[in-house]
Amino acid sequence: MKILWLAAAAVVPLSQVSLAKRAGSHTATISHPQATIIGDEKLGVEVLPSIPFAKPPVGPLHLKSPQLIAELLGNMKLKE
């Protein structure tokens, strides 16, 4: 049990240092030829929720294998 406390005590200061270094950055961004995806930062963690990889499974695509997105997505601001 003492080992767990020592490990936690060693990790907490390191995580605070890394948060301080990144305090100026408020978004996570991925640039790709097909799209620029803009995420967010929450509690010091870069969050990129709901990145689309396939067409929505509606209509004739319902209950079928995922169909990859072929068209350009442009700039996307992701929301949870």
C-alpha positions as CSV (number, residue, x, y, z in Angstrom):
1,M,0.0,0.0,0.0
2,K,2.9,2.3,0.7
3,I,4.2,1.8,-2.8
4,L,0.9,3.0,-4.3
5,W,1.1,6.2,-2.2
6,L,4.7,6.8,-3.2
7,A,3.8,6.2,-6.9
8,A,0.9,8.6,-6.7
9,A,3.0,11.2,-4.9
10,A,5.6,11.0,-7.7
11,V,3.0,11.3,-10.5
12,V,0.9,14.2,-9.3
13,P,3.7,16.8,-9.4
14,L,4.6,15.7,-12.9
15,S,1.1,16.0,-14.2
16,Q,0.8,19.5,-12.8
17,V,4.0,20.5,-14.6
18,S,2.8,19.2,-17.9
19,L,-0.5,21.1,-17.4
20,A,1.3,24.3,-16.7
21,K,3.4,24.0,-19.9
22,R,0.3,23.6,-22.0
23,A,-1.9,26.2,-20.4
24,G,-1.9,28.4,-23.5
25,S,-3.3,25.6,-25.7
26,H,-7.1,25.3,-25.5
27,T,-7.8,23.1,-28.5
28,A,-6.6,19.9,-30.0
29,T,-6.2,20.0,-33.8
30,I,-5.5,17.3,-36.3
31,S,-4.5,18.4,-39.9
32,H,-5.0,15.9,-42.7
33,P,-5.4,16.4,-46.4
34,Q,-9.0,15.2,-46.2
35,A,-10.0,17.3,-43.1
36,T,-8.9,19.6,-40.3
37,I,-10.4,18.3,-37.1
38,I,-10.6,20.7,-34.2
39,G,-11.3,19.2,-30.7
40,D,-11.1,20.7,-27.2
41,E,-9.1,20.4,-24.0
42,K,-10.8,19.4,-20.8
43,L,-9.0,19.1,-17.5
44,G,-5.6,19.0,-19.3
45,V,-6.6,16.2,-21.7
46,E,-7.0,16.7,-25.4
47,V,-10.5,15.5,-26.4
48,L,-11.5,14.6,-29.9
49,P,-15.0,13.2,-29.6
50,S,-17.1,11.8,-32.4
51,I,-14.4,11.7,-35.2
52,P,-16.4,10.3,-38.2
53,F,-14.8,7.4,-40.0
54,A,-17.9,6.1,-41.9
55,K,-21.1,7.3,-43.5
56,P,-24.1,7.3,-41.0
57,P,-25.9,4.0,-41.0
58,V,-29.3,5.3,-42.2
59,G,-31.5,4.2,-45.1
60,P,-29.9,1.5,-47.3
61,L,-26.8,1.5,-45.1
62,H,-28.8,0.4,-42.0
63,L,-27.4,-2.9,-40.6
64,K,-24.7,-3.1,-43.2
65,S,-20.9,-2.9,-42.9
66,P,-19.5,0.6,-42.4
67,Q,-18.9,2.5,-45.6
68,L,-15.8,4.7,-45.5
69,I,-16.2,8.4,-46.1
70,A,-14.9,9.3,-49.6
71,E,-15.6,13.0,-49.8
72,L,-13.6,15.8,-48.2
73,L,-14.8,16.8,-44.8
74,G,-13.3,20.3,-44.6
75,N,-12.9,21.9,-41.2
76,M,-14.8,20.1,-38.4
77,K,-15.3,21.4,-34.9
78,L,-16.1,18.3,-32.8
79,K,-18.7,18.4,-30.0
80,E,-19.6,15.8,-27.5
